[in-house]
């Protein structure tokens, strides 16, 4: 998304990540292509680190126009097997990290009377799914907060807009091993990135992909709970999609 934004005319890209080596390698590739890029090593669940880095960015760049909240982690498996650190880290990155980062940059967006906040949530924030209990909980929190923030800003600061992105599984390595549910294919990273930036330019406030995710809220709303479980679990195989989950392998 950062590269595509630069290709579409963004003047400068600021990347945050907890992995310093990945930041260096990615920024070097973009700089070699002639783009303007800067990086900060930040743990987004550390509110002091977020605030400190945000202040440095605002001082160096005199504000930002678009914030893409894209940090995310997952711990698969049964909830009873999760450690307390698993729970805390997942909620911290996927929910609080988004809130901390948006909170750090939102006042400057309000002051400059322009801003776009893009929150990468998940289709897991729309439906329950065994095998990803804490991840789903973190994404439900992200969806609820993001859309509430949208309404709040529409009322008080309409020049600052929020896009909530709710994709199904994306083929980035994060969800290696998952089995795509029926009629819900794994998403291509480049294609969904383009759709996200298109949605920003069109000032949309929701993006749900692929097509069947657009229907999920309606279907869950009209069906009795047990019938929805049957449809999601037995017909579309959503509830068994995490059974073969492996995830990204880290050293």
C-alpha positions in Angstrom: 0.0 0.0 0.0 2.8 2.3 0.8 4.5 1.7 -2.6 1.2 2.2 -4.4 0.5 5.4 -2.6 3.9 6.7 -3.7 3.2 5.6 -7.3 -0.1 7.5 -7.1 1.7 10.7 -6.1 2.3 10.7 -2.4 5.2 13.0 -1.6 6.6 10.9 1.3 6.1 7.6 3.0 6.7 7.0 6.7 6.8 3.4 7.7 6.6 2.1 11.3 7.4 -1.5 12.2 8.8 -3.4 15.2 11.2 -5.2 12.8 14.2 -2.9 12.1 15.8 -5.2 9.5 12.6 -5.4 7.5 12.2 -1.6 7.6 15.7 -1.1 6.4 15.3 -3.6 3.5 11.9 -2.3 2.4 12.9 1.4 2.6 16.1 0.8 0.7 14.2 -0.8 -2.2 11.8 2.1 -2.4 14.5 4.7 -2.1 16.5 3.0 -4.9 13.3 3.5 -7.0 13.5 7.2 -6.4 10.8 7.5 -3.7 11.1 9.5 -0.5 10.8 7.3 2.6 11.6 7.4 6.3 11.2 4.8 9.0 10.7 4.4 12.7 11.1 1.3 14.8 7.9 1.3 16.9 5.9 -1.2 19.0 2.4 0.1 18.4 1.1 -1.4 21.7 3.5 0.8 23.6 1.6 4.1 23.9 4.7 6.1 25.0 6.7 4.9 22.0 3.8 5.7 19.7 3.4 9.2 21.1 7.2 9.9 20.9 7.5 8.7 17.3 4.3 10.5 16.3 5.6 13.7 17.7 8.9 13.3 15.8 7.0 12.6 12.5 4.8 15.7 13.0 7.9 17.8 13.7 9.8 16.5 10.7 6.9 16.4 8.2 4.6 19.1 9.6 1.6 16.7 9.6 0.4 13.7 7.7 -2.5 13.3 5.4 -3.2 9.5 5.4 -2.7 7.1 8.2 -2.9 3.4 7.4 -3.3 1.3 10.5 -2.0 -2.0 9.3 -0.2 -3.7 12.2 -1.6 -7.1 13.1 -0.7 -10.4 14.7 -2.5 -13.7 15.2 -2.2 -16.6 17.6 -4.2 -19.6 16.3 -5.5 -22.6 18.3 -7.8 -23.2 21.2 -8.3 -20.4 23.6 -7.5 -22.7 26.6 -4.0 -23.1 25.1 -3.3 -19.4 24.8 -0.9 -17.8 27.2 -1.8 -14.5 29.0 0.9 -12.9 26.8 -0.8 -14.2 23.7 -4.0 -12.6 24.7 -2.4 -9.3 25.8 -0.2 -9.0 22.7 -3.0 -9.8 20.3 -5.4 -7.3 21.8 -2.6 -4.8 22.2 -1.4 -4.8 18.6 -4.7 -5.4 16.8 -6.9 -3.1 18.9 -5.0 -0.7 21.2 -2.3 -0.2 18.6 -4.8 1.2 16.1 -6.3 3.4 18.7 -3.0 4.7 20.1 -1.7 5.5 16.6 -4.9 7.2 15.5 -5.0 9.2 18.7 -1.5 10.4 18.3 -2.1 11.8 14.8 -5.8 12.8 14.9 -5.3 16.2 16.6 -3.0 17.4 13.8 -5.4 16.2 11.2 -8.2 18.2 12.9 -5.9 21.2 13.0 -5.0 21.0 9.4 -8.6 20.4 8.5 -7.8 17.2 6.5 -7.0 13.6 7.2 -7.7 10.0 6.2 -7.5 7.2 8.7 -7.5 3.7 7.3 -8.1 0.9 9.8 -7.3 -2.6 8.6 -9.6 -4.7 10.6 -10.9 -8.1 9.3 -13.9 -10.1 8.3 -13.2 -11.8 11.6 -14.7 -8.7 13.2 -18.0 -9.5 11.6 -18.5 -13.2 12.5 -17.3 -15.6 15.2 -14.7 -18.2 14.2 -13.2 -21.0 16.4 -9.5 -21.3 16.3 -9.0 -17.5 16.4 -10.9 -16.4 19.4 -8.7 -13.7 20.6 -7.9 -12.5 17.1 -11.6 -12.3 16.4 -12.2 -10.4 19.6 -9.5 -7.9 18.7 -11.0 -7.3 15.3 -14.5 -7.0 16.7 -13.1 -4.2 18.9 -11.3 -2.7 15.9 -14.5 -2.6 13.8 -16.6 -1.1 16.6 -14.1 1.5 17.5 -13.3 2.5 13.9 -16.9 2.9 12.8 -17.7 4.8 15.9 -14.8 7.1 15.3 -16.1 7.6 11.7 -19.5 8.8 13.0 -17.9 11.0 15.6 -15.7 12.7 13.1 -18.5 13.1 10.5 -20.4 15.0 13.2 -17.6 17.2 14.5 -14.8 17.2 11.9 -16.1 16.1 8.5 -12.8 16.8 6.7 -11.2 13.9 8.6 -12.6 10.6 7.2 -12.3 7.0 8.4 -12.2 3.9 6.2 -12.8 0.5 8.0 -11.4 -2.4 5.9 -12.7 -5.9 6.6 -11.0 -8.4 4.4 -11.0 -12.2 4.6 -7.8 -14.1 4.6 -5.0 -12.4 2.6 -2.1 -14.4 1.2 0.7 -12.6 3.0 2.0 -15.6 5.0 0.3 -14.5 8.2 -2.5 -17.1 7.6 -0.4 -19.9 6.1 -2.2 -23.2 6.3 -5.8 -21.9 6.5 -8.4 -23.4 4.2 -10.3 -20.9 2.2 -14.1 -21.1 3.0 -16.5 -21.9 0.2 -17.0 -18.9 -2.1 -14.5 -16.9 0.0 -11.1 -17.2 -1.8 -7.8 -16.1 -0.3 -7.1 -12.5 -1.3 -4.2 -11.4 -3.4 -2.2 -8.7 -1.5 -1.6 -6.5 -4.5 -5.3 -6.5 -5.6 -6.7 -5.8 -2.1 -4.1 -3.1 -1.6 -5.3 -1.4 -4.8 -8.9 -1.7 -3.7 -8.1 -0.1 -0.3 -6.4 2.9 -1.9 -9.2 3.2 -4.4 -11.7 3.3 -1.5 -9.6 6.0 0.2 -9.7 8.1 -3.0 -13.5 7.6 -3.4 -14.0 8.5 0.3 -15.8 5.2 1.1 -16.1 4.3 4.8 -16.4 0.5 4.5 -14.5 -2.0 2.4 -15.5 -5.6 2.7 -13.8 -8.2 0.5 -14.4 -10.6 -1.2 -18.0 -10.3 -2.3 -19.5 -12.8 0.2 -18.1 -10.8 3.1 -20.4 -7.9 2.0 -23.4 -10.2 2.7 -22.2 -11.5 6.1 -23.6 -8.8 8.3 -27.0 -9.0 6.6 -27.1 -12.8 6.7 -26.1 -13.0 10.4 -28.7 -10.3 11.2 -31.6 -12.2 9.7 -30.8 -15.8 10.5 -31.4 -17.3 14.0 -28.1 -18.0 15.7 -28.1 -21.8 15.2 -29.1 -21.5 11.6 -26.3 -19.0 11.0 -23.9 -21.4 12.7 -25.1 -24.2 10.3 -24.7 -22.0 7.2 -21.3 -20.5 8.2 -20.0 -23.8 9.7 -21.4 -26.6 7.6 -22.1 -25.0 4.2 -19.4 -22.3 3.9 -16.9 -24.1 6.1 -15.9 -20.8 7.8 -15.7 -22.5 11.3 -13.2 -25.1 10.1 -11.0 -22.8 8.1 -8.5 -22.5 10.9 -8.2 -26.2 11.6 -5.1 -26.5 9.4 -3.6 -23.1 10.4 0.2 -22.8 10.6 0.9 -19.1 10.4 4.1 -17.4 9.4 7.2 -19.1 10.7 9.6 -16.8 12.6 13.2 -17.4 13.6 
